[in-house]
Amino acid sequence: MSEDIIPHVSINHTAASTILFIHGALASPRDFLNVSSHLPSYHSLIPSLPSHSQSQFIKTFSISTTIDLLAVLVRSNAKSSKSHVVGHSLGAEVALAYAAKYPELVETLYISGYRRLVIPPYISSVLPYVASGSKQLENMIPRATVGRWMDIDFNWPITGPLKHDIDPKSIPETPNSVKLSKEILEALSSKEEVHPLPMRTLIVAATKGNWYLPTNDSIPEAKRILQTVKLGNAASRAAQVPSMRHPWNLQDPTLFARSVEAWIERSDLLEEFEEIQ
C-alpha cells in the first residue's frame, strides 16, 4: 500500500461499482462491515478517518486533510475512479465537504445523522474535556447494556449474503483523547457553508429518541441541508426514519443497506421512511 493511501477495508472488489463509506467520530470501519455484507452487488471501500482506528498514525484530524486523502483513495482504488458516497454522523460532514470539492468523483451522495454544532465561546475550551470524559464513562458501561439501550448487537455479527473473511474485532478501536475530541468538535462546529451539489443527494434523519435517551437526529438540520444541496440537483431529497436511532447503521444494517441501494438505483424511498419536505 502506498503511504499516500489512507488505511481502509475493501470488500467485494470484483463488483462493477464502488460505495465509499465514511464512518463517524471515534468510530472505525467496523461500523459498516455488516452494512456492506448486505450489498453484494457493490464494492465497498471503508477507510479509517485520520487519527481513528487503523489511521492513528495520522496525528491530526481535519476535514480538509481527510477529503484530500479520500480523493486519493477513490482515484486509486474505486471502480472507474469514482464512487457512490455514504457518510454517517461526522462522516456526513466529511461527505458533504468531499462532494463539494470533488464532485467529479461522486456518483450519488447519501448522508445520515448530520448536525452542525453551535458551541458558545464560554464553553469551547472545556467542552473537549467534557466530551472525552463522557466517552470514557460510556466505555465503562458494559457493552451488552449499551447494546440493549441502543438496540445494537456489539458482537459485530455479519448477517448479509455477502460473506468475507474480515474479523470485525481485528480492526482497532479508536482511542479516546481530549486532543481528538477537540479536533472533532472544531470540525462539527465549522462555519464552512454547505454548497449546492450536482449529484443526487439523500439526507436521512433517524428520529427515534426521548428526553432520557436523546438518540434522535435533527429534522430541521435535514431540511436546511436539503434547501441548499437541492439548488444543484432538484432530485435531491430528505427523509426521516422514525423507528431508528442515530447509529442505525449498527441498529439495523439490513435496512440501512436496503435504503442505500434504493437511493443508488433510483428506487422509491422505503416504506419505513417518511419524506421531509
Sequence and secondary structure as in RCSB ss.txt:
>XXXX:A:sequence
MSEDIIPHVSINHTAASTILFIHGALASPRDFLNVSSHLPSYHSLIPSLPSHSQSQFIKTFSISTTIDLLAVLVR
SNAKSSKSHVVGHSLGAEVALAYAAKYPELVETLYISGYRRLVIPPYISSVLPYVASGSKQLENMIPRATVGRWM
DIDFNWPITGPLKHDIDPKSIPETPNSVKLSKEILEALSSKEEVHPLPMRTLIVAATKGNWYLPTNDSIPEAKRI
LQTVKLGNAASRAAQVPSMRHPWNLQDPTLFARSVEAWIERSDLLEEFEEIQ
>XXXX:A:secstr
  TTS  EEEE TTSSSEEEEE  TT  GGGGHHHHHT TTSEEEEE  TTSGGGTTS    HHHHHHHHHHHHH
HHSGGG EEEEEETHHHHHHHHHHHH GGGEEEEEEES       GGGTTTHHHHHHHHHHHHHHS HHHHHHHH
T  TT    SS      GGGS      HHHHHHHHHHHT        SS EEEEEE    SSS     HHHHHHH
HHHHTTT TT EEEEETT  TTHHHH HHHHHHHHHHHHTT    TT EEE 
